[in-house]
Amino acid sequence: MRNIVVFSGSAHPGLAGQICAHLGVEVAPSRVKRFSNDCLEARLGENCRQRDVYIIQPLVPPTQEHLMELLLMIDAARGASAAQITAVMPHFAYARSDKKDASRISLGGRLVADLLTTAGANRVLTMTLHAPQVHGFFSVPVDHLTALGVLAEHFRGRINTEETVVVSPDLGNAKSATVFARLLGVPVAAGSKQRLTDDRVVIDAIVGDVAGKRAIVLDDEIATGGSIVELLERLREEGCVEAAVACTHGLFTGRAVPRLSQHPMISEVVTTDTVPAPEGWPELRVRSISGLFAEAIHRIHLGESVSSLFDGVDPAYAPPQPGLF
C-alpha cells in the first residue's frame, strides 16, 4: 500500500482506525480548527503530493458540520497536489433527498454530490445508498458497497429457516430484502408504507405470509424507529410471533433506543458500524464493515474490480427471483 494516505474526519475515527488496521497503514494526522467567527479550517498533517488520498467521514449528526469538514479536507488534499482523492462516506445522509415529491423543494442528494466534486473528490466510496438513483447524481465514479452479506452472516446458522421470514418495511426496499432472504434460504414479505412526516408513517398492509413466523425486519437505515414500530404492530396483527431487526445504518436518533430496546416483539437489533453506535445500549449487536471498506480501498488503489466483492450479494447483480412480488 505504498503511495496511499488515509485521513479521518471527526465523525467516526474509530471506524477509520479499524480500516487502516486492515490496510496495514496508520491514520494520517489532520486538524480542523474553528475560528472565532465559527468558520472552520482543515489542515492535513501528511504529505499528499502525487499520492492516493482517502478521507473517511460518514455524514452523521451533526450532519452539516461533518459535511463541511469533509469538503474542507478534500479541498486541502487537492491543494496539496494529491494524485487522486476518494471521499469514503460509509453513510451518505443526503441520499434520502433523492426526488422531487413536492413542489419547490431542494434535491439535497444531487447538491451534495456536486459539492463533493467541486471540492476536488475524484471518486466516492459509500455503502447502501437509500435509493439507487442517487448513484447517478455523481459525475465521478462511485463504488457502492453493500452490507447484506455481513448481516446475513450474523443470522446464518442461528435461525430455523422453516419458521423465519424476511420482512421489508416498504416495497421500495423489497429488492434488497429478496436478496437477503435468498442468502438465508427463507421467504420474503413487505409492508405497504406511506410516509406522512419525517418520523410518522402508516403501514396499512403486509404483502406475504407472516402468520406463525419469526420475522427478520430488514431496513437500510433506522433513525427514529417510527417505521419499525408501525411495521411491528401490523406484523403482530397478522400473527407474527417475534421479530429481529437488522439495518445497515443504525442512527437511532430521538426516542429510537427506548422504542426498540424495550419493544416486546423485538428479540434483537443488529446493525453495522457505518455510523457510531449509540451509548447506553449494550444489547445492540454491531457487525463491522471495516474489512469490506479496507478491501475496497485496496482494490481501488490497485485498479482491481470492486463489484466482484459482491457477486451474488449485491442486488444490482442478483438474478431475478420468479414468484417474488
C-alpha positions in Angstrom: 0.0 0.0 0.0 2.7 2.5 -0.9 1.7 5.9 -2.1 -1.5 5.8 -0.1 -2.5 8.1 2.7 -5.7 7.8 4.8 -7.2 10.7 6.8 -10.2 10.6 9.2 -12.7 13.3 9.9 -14.2 13.7 13.4 -17.4 11.8 12.6 -16.2 8.3 13.2 -12.4 8.0 14.0 -12.9 4.5 15.4 -14.0 3.1 12.1 -11.1 4.9 10.3 -8.7 3.2 12.7 -10.1 -0.2 12.0 -10.0 0.3 8.3 -6.4 1.4 8.5 -5.5 -1.6 10.7 -6.8 -3.9 7.9 -4.8 -2.0 5.4 -1.6 -2.0 7.5 -1.3 1.8 7.4 -1.6 4.5 10.1 -4.3 7.1 10.1 -2.6 10.2 8.9 -2.8 13.2 11.2 -5.2 16.1 10.5 -6.7 19.0 12.3 -9.9 21.0 12.0 -9.7 24.4 13.6 -12.7 26.6 14.4 -12.2 30.4 14.3 -13.9 33.0 16.5 -16.4 33.7 13.7 -17.4 30.0 13.7 -15.7 29.2 10.3 -13.7 26.0 10.0 -10.3 25.4 8.6 -8.9 21.9 7.8 -5.2 21.1 7.8 -3.7 17.8 6.7 -0.5 16.7 8.6 0.9 14.3 6.0 2.4 14.8 2.5 -0.2 14.2 -0.2 1.8 15.1 -3.3 1.1 12.6 -6.1 -0.4 10.1 -3.6 -3.8 8.4 -3.4 -5.7 10.2 -0.6 -8.7 8.6 1.2 -10.7 10.7 3.6 -13.1 8.7 5.8 -16.1 10.6 7.0 -19.7 9.3 7.3 -22.3 12.1 7.3 -23.8 11.6 10.7 -25.3 14.2 13.2 -24.3 17.0 13.3 -24.5 16.3 9.6 -23.9 19.8 8.2 -20.8 20.2 10.4 -19.3 16.9 9.2 -20.1 17.6 5.6 -18.3 21.0 5.7 -15.4 19.3 7.4 -15.2 16.7 4.7 -15.4 19.3 1.9 -12.5 21.3 3.5 -10.4 18.2 3.9 -10.9 17.3 0.2 -10.0 20.9 -0.8 -6.9 20.7 1.3 -5.8 17.5 -0.3 -6.4 18.9 -3.8 -4.3 22.0 -2.9 -1.6 19.6 -1.7 -1.3 18.1 -5.2 -2.9 14.7 -4.4 -2.9 12.3 -7.4 -6.4 11.0 -6.6 -8.9 11.9 -3.8 -11.5 9.4 -2.7 -14.3 10.5 -0.3 -15.1 7.5 1.8 -18.6 8.0 3.2 -19.9 4.8 4.8 -23.2 6.7 5.4 -24.3 9.3 2.8 -27.1 11.0 4.8 -28.4 13.2 1.9 -29.3 10.0 -0.1 -32.9 10.4 1.3 -33.2 13.7 -0.6 -33.4 11.9 -4.0 -36.6 13.0 -5.7 -38.9 16.0 -6.1 -42.1 14.7 -4.4 -43.5 18.1 -3.6 -43.4 21.5 -5.2 -40.5 23.8 -4.7 -38.2 21.5 -2.7 -34.5 21.0 -3.0 -32.7 17.9 -4.1 -30.1 17.7 -1.4 -28.6 14.4 -2.7 -27.6 15.9 -6.0 -26.4 19.2 -4.5 -24.1 17.4 -2.0 -22.8 15.2 -4.8 -21.9 18.4 -6.8 -20.3 20.0 -3.8 -18.0 16.9 -3.3 -16.9 17.0 -6.9 -16.4 20.8 -6.9 -14.3 20.5 -3.7 -12.0 18.0 -5.6 -13.2 14.5 -5.0 -12.2 12.2 -7.9 -14.1 9.2 -6.5 -16.7 8.3 -3.9 -16.8 5.1 -1.8 -20.0 4.6 0.1 -22.4 1.9 1.4 -26.1 1.1 0.9 -27.5 4.3 -0.6 -31.1 4.9 0.3 -32.1 4.9 -3.3 -30.2 3.5 -6.3 -30.8 6.7 -8.4 -28.6 8.7 -6.0 -25.6 6.9 -7.6 -26.4 8.8 -10.8 -26.2 12.2 -9.0 -22.4 12.0 -9.0 -20.3 13.0 -12.0 -17.3 11.0 -10.7 -17.0 7.2 -10.2 -18.9 5.8 -7.2 -18.1 2.4 -5.6 -21.3 1.4 -3.8 -20.8 -1.4 -1.2 -23.5 -3.5 0.5 -23.7 -4.9 4.0 -26.2 -7.6 3.1 -23.6 -10.4 3.3 -22.3 -9.2 6.6 -25.8 -9.0 8.1 -26.8 -12.4 6.6 -23.7 -14.0 8.2 -25.0 -12.9 11.6 -28.2 -14.9 11.2 -26.9 -17.8 9.2 -27.0 -21.0 11.3 -28.9 -19.3 14.1 -32.4 -19.4 12.6 -34.9 -22.1 11.8 -35.5 -21.5 8.0 -38.9 -23.2 8.2 -40.2 -20.6 10.7 -38.4 -17.5 9.5 -39.4 -14.8 7.0 -37.5 -11.6 6.0 -39.7 -8.5 6.0 -39.1 -5.2 4.3 -40.8 -2.2 5.8 -41.8 -1.0 2.3 -42.0 -2.2 -1.3 -39.1 0.1 -2.3 -36.7 -1.9 -0.2 -38.2 -5.3 -1.3 -35.4 -6.0 -3.9 -32.7 -5.9 -1.2 -34.9 -7.9 1.2 -35.4 -10.5 -1.6 -31.6 -10.9 -2.0 -31.2 -11.1 1.8 -33.9 -13.7 2.0 -32.2 -15.7 -0.7 -28.9 -15.6 1.2 -30.7 -17.2 4.2 -32.9 -19.5 2.3 -36.2 -18.1 3.6 -39.3 -16.4 2.1 -39.8 -12.7 1.9 -42.7 -10.3 2.7 -43.0 -6.5 2.7 -45.1 -3.7 4.2 -47.1 -1.2 2.2 -45.9 2.1 3.7 -47.0 5.7 3.4 -44.8 8.4 5.0 -46.8 11.2 6.5 -43.9 13.2 8.1 -40.2 12.7 8.8 -41.0 10.5 11.9 -44.5 9.3 11.2 -45.6 6.6 8.8 -48.6 4.4 8.1 -48.3 0.8 7.1 -51.7 -0.4 6.0 -50.9 -3.9 4.8 -48.4 -6.7 4.7 -47.7 -8.4 1.4 -46.7 -12.0 2.1 -47.4 -14.7 4.7 -46.0 -14.0 8.2 -48.6 -15.9 10.3 -46.8 -18.0 12.9 -43.4 -16.9 11.7 -40.4 -15.2 13.3 -39.5 -12.2 11.2 -36.2 -10.6 10.4 -37.1 -6.9 9.6 -34.5 -5.6 7.2 -34.1 -1.8 6.5 -31.3 0.3 5.1 -31.4 2.9 7.8 -33.1 3.4 11.1 -33.4 6.9 12.5 -36.2 7.4 15.0 -37.6 3.9 14.7 -41.1 5.0 13.8 -41.4 2.9 10.7 -40.2 -0.2 12.5 -42.6 0.2 15.4 -45.5 0.7 13.0 -44.5 -2.4 11.0 -44.2 -4.5 14.1 -47.8 -3.6 15.0 -49.0 -4.8 11.6 -46.9 -8.0 11.9 -48.5 -8.7 15.3 -51.9 -8.3 13.8 -51.0 -10.7 11.0 -49.9 -13.4 13.6 -46.1 -12.9 13.6 -44.6 -14.4 16.7 -41.5 -12.1 17.2 -39.0 -10.1 15.1 -35.3 -9.4 14.9 -34.4 -6.0 13.4 -31.4 -5.6 11.1 -30.2 -2.5 9.3 -27.0 -1.1 7.7 -27.1 2.4 9.1 -28.2 2.4 12.8 -28.5 6.1 13.5 -31.0 5.6 16.4 -31.9 9.3 16.9 -34.6 10.8 19.1 -36.5 8.1 21.0 -35.3 5.2 18.9 -33.2 3.5 21.6 -36.1 3.1 24.2 -38.6 2.4 21.4 -36.6 -0.5 20.1 -34.8 -1.8 23.1 -38.0 -2.1 25.2 -40.4 -3.3 22.5 -41.9 -6.7 23.5 -41.8 -8.2 20.0 -38.1 -7.5 19.3 -35.7 -10.3 20.0 -32.5 -8.4 18.9 -31.4 -5.4 16.9 -28.4 -5.9 14.6 -26.6 -3.1 12.7 -23.2 -2.2 11.3 -20.6 0.3 12.3 -21.0 2.6 9.3 -22.0 5.2 12.0 -21.0 5.3 15.7 -23.1 3.1 18.0 -25.4 4.9 20.5 -24.3 4.9 24.1 -26.3 3.1 26.8 -27.5 0.1 24.6 -25.2 -2.8 25.4 -27.6 -5.3 23.9 -27.2 -3.8 20.4 -25.4 -6.2 18.1 -22.9 -4.3 15.9 -21.2 -6.0 12.9 -18.1 -4.4 11.5 -17.8 -3.4 7.8 -14.3 -2.1 8.2 -12.8 -5.1 6.4 -15.1 -4.5 3.4 -14.0 -0.9 3.1 -10.4 -1.8 3.5 -10.6 -4.4 0.8 -12.4 -1.9 -1.5 -9.7 0.7 -0.9 -7.1 -1.9 -1.6 -8.7 -2.8 -4.9 -9.3 0.8 -5.9 -5.6 1.6 -5.3 -4.5 -1.4 -7.4 -7.1 -0.8 -10.1 -8.9 -4.1 -9.5 -12.7 -4.8 -9.5 -14.7 -3.7 -6.5 -18.1 -5.1 -7.7 -16.7 -8.6 -7.8 -16.6 -8.4 -4.0 -20.4 -8.8 -4.0 -21.1 -11.4 -6.7 -24.5 -12.9 -5.7 -24.9 -10.4 -2.8 -25.3 -7.0 -4.5 -29.0 -6.6 -5.6 -27.7 -4.8 -8.8 -26.2 -8.2 -9.9 -28.7 -10.6 -8.4 -30.6 -12.9 -10.8 -34.4 -12.4 -10.9 -36.4 -14.4 -8.5 -39.7 -15.6 -10.1 -42.7 -15.5 -8.0 -41.5 -12.9 -5.6 -43.6 -9.8 -5.9 
